[in-house]
Amino acid sequence: MKASDVRTKTSDELATELGNLKKEQFNLRFQRATGQLENTARVKEVRRDIARIKTIARQKAAENKA
């Protein structure tokens, strides 16, 4: 997911996407623990996508406050 894609979304869409990524991260952790995870790079991608969404959501909130 690119930052430009995230910036075009509304705060509600960001919250929904963040929830979906958190669920995926949870499932990936279980797959890794049980040895079923095939694409180990996906863990890093999801973690970075979560951080990206949180950062942009925080920037949008700061813009609305000012």
C-alpha positions in Angstrom: 0.0 0.0 0.0 1.4 3.4 -1.0 1.2 6.5 1.1 -0.6 8.3 -1.7 -3.3 5.7 -1.6 -3.7 6.1 2.1 -3.9 9.9 1.9 -6.9 9.7 -0.4 -9.0 7.7 2.1 -11.3 9.2 4.7 -10.7 8.7 8.4 -13.5 6.1 8.6 -11.9 4.1 5.8 -8.5 4.4 7.5 -10.0 3.0 10.7 -11.5 0.1 8.8 -8.3 -0.7 7.0 -6.3 -0.5 10.2 -8.7 -3.0 11.8 -8.3 -5.4 8.8 -4.5 -5.1 9.0 -4.4 -5.8 12.7 -6.5 -8.9 12.2 -4.1 -10.0 9.4 -1.1 -9.4 11.6 -2.7 -11.5 14.3 -3.3 -14.3 11.9 0.2 -14.1 10.5 1.7 -14.3 14.0 -0.3 -17.5 14.6 0.8 -19.0 11.3 4.4 -18.2 12.1 4.2 -19.8 15.5 2.7 -23.0 14.1 5.1 -23.1 11.2 2.4 -22.6 8.5 3.6 -19.2 7.3 4.9 -19.3 3.8 5.4 -15.7 2.9 7.5 -14.4 5.8 7.9 -11.0 4.1 4.2 -10.3 4.5 4.7 -9.8 8.3 7.0 -6.9 7.6 4.7 -5.4 4.9 1.7 -5.5 7.3 3.6 -3.9 10.1 4.8 -1.1 7.9 1.3 -0.6 6.4 -0.1 -0.3 10.0 2.5 2.3 10.8 1.8 4.2 7.6 -1.9 4.3 8.3 -1.4 5.5 11.9 1.0 8.2 10.8 -1.3 9.6 8.1 -4.3 9.4 10.3 -2.5 11.4 13.0 -1.4 14.0 10.4 -5.0 14.4 9.2 -6.2 14.8 12.8 -3.6 17.5 13.4 -4.6 19.3 10.2 -8.3 19.3 11.3 -7.3 20.7 14.7 -5.3 23.6 13.4 
